[in-house]
Amino acid sequence: MLKLNVGFTKKVGEANYGSRGAAVNLELELDSSLVGDADRLKERIRHLFGLVKASVDEELAAGAGQSAANSNGHASATGNSRVTGQSNGRRRDGTRAATASQVRALNAIADRRKLDLSALLTERFQIDDPAGLTITEASNLIDELKGESAGNGRR
């Protein structure tokens, strides 16, 4: 018997320096006669590798977050608000909640830019606490607010 091990590992980057990964390793025994038939052996390896790769890709696609649907408009610099709620884990609807780091980042950016974070969150998401955002909404908002400050000549 011939023992064959086929594996595939993939890691994908996410916003705010996050990442997700998946790995599949498949080990099986094949008829040792395949050693003498290199073309059949290669074809078998390619087929198994394709199955393993497809499984990893499907797993990563299934875990991908949904983008925020209502993120248009701009913040107004009318005041300063610091909201300190934190929420990690999953919300009741199954989406991942904003991380504590994202909540801190939003508060810091709002402080630095003298934005009324509560007003912005109410206008955009009908909430007043950044901990109520999904991880994707928080990430998109951080990127947008950072982009606006970069456009003012600051980095």
URTAQUI-V365999 format. One record per residue. N is the residue number from 1. SS is DSSP state (@ for helix, = for strand, . for the rest). Layout:
BEGIN
n=N ss=SS
n=N ss=SS
END
This chain:
BEGIN
n=1 ss=.
n=2 ss==
n=3 ss==
n=4 ss==
n=5 ss==
n=6 ss==
n=7 ss==
n=8 ss==
n=9 ss==
n=10 ss==
n=11 ss==
n=12 ss==
n=13 ss==
n=14 ss==
n=15 ss=@
n=16 ss=@
n=17 ss=@
n=18 ss==
n=19 ss==
n=20 ss==
n=21 ss==
n=22 ss==
n=23 ss==
n=24 ss==
n=25 ss==
n=26 ss==
n=27 ss==
n=28 ss==
n=29 ss==
n=30 ss==
n=31 ss=.
n=32 ss=@
n=33 ss=@
n=34 ss=@
n=35 ss=@
n=36 ss=@
n=37 ss=.
n=38 ss=@
n=39 ss=@
n=40 ss=@
n=41 ss=@
n=42 ss=@
n=43 ss=@
n=44 ss=@
n=45 ss=@
n=46 ss=@
n=47 ss=@
n=48 ss=@
n=49 ss=@
n=50 ss=@
n=51 ss=@
n=52 ss=@
n=53 ss=@
n=54 ss=@
n=55 ss=@
n=56 ss=@
n=57 ss=@
n=58 ss=@
n=59 ss=@
n=60 ss=@
n=61 ss=@
n=62 ss=@
n=63 ss=.
n=64 ss=.
n=65 ss=.
n=66 ss=.
n=67 ss=.
n=68 ss=.
n=69 ss=.
n=70 ss=.
n=71 ss=.
n=72 ss=.
n=73 ss=.
n=74 ss=.
n=75 ss=.
n=76 ss=.
n=77 ss=.
n=78 ss=.
n=79 ss=.
n=80 ss=.
n=81 ss=.
n=82 ss=.
n=83 ss=.
n=84 ss=.
n=85 ss=.
n=86 ss=.
n=87 ss=.
n=88 ss=.
n=89 ss=.
n=90 ss==
n=91 ss=.
n=92 ss=.
n=93 ss=.
n=94 ss=.
n=95 ss=.
n=96 ss==
n=97 ss==
n=98 ss=.
n=99 ss=.
n=100 ss=@
n=101 ss=@
n=102 ss=@
n=103 ss=@
n=104 ss=@
n=105 ss=@
n=106 ss=@
n=107 ss=@
n=108 ss=@
n=109 ss=@
n=110 ss=@
n=111 ss=@
n=112 ss=@
n=113 ss=@
n=114 ss=.
n=115 ss=.
n=116 ss=.
n=117 ss=@
n=118 ss=@
n=119 ss=@
n=120 ss=@
n=121 ss=@
n=122 ss=@
n=123 ss=@
n=124 ss=@
n=125 ss=@
n=126 ss=.
n=127 ss=.
n=128 ss=.
n=129 ss=.
n=130 ss=@
n=131 ss=@
n=132 ss=@
n=133 ss=.
n=134 ss==
n=135 ss=@
n=136 ss=@
n=137 ss=@
n=138 ss=@
n=139 ss=@
n=140 ss=@
n=141 ss=@
n=142 ss=@
n=143 ss=@
n=144 ss=@
n=145 ss=@
n=146 ss=@
n=147 ss=@
n=148 ss=@
n=149 ss=@
n=150 ss=@
n=151 ss=.
n=152 ss=.
n=153 ss=.
n=154 ss=.
n=155 ss=.
END
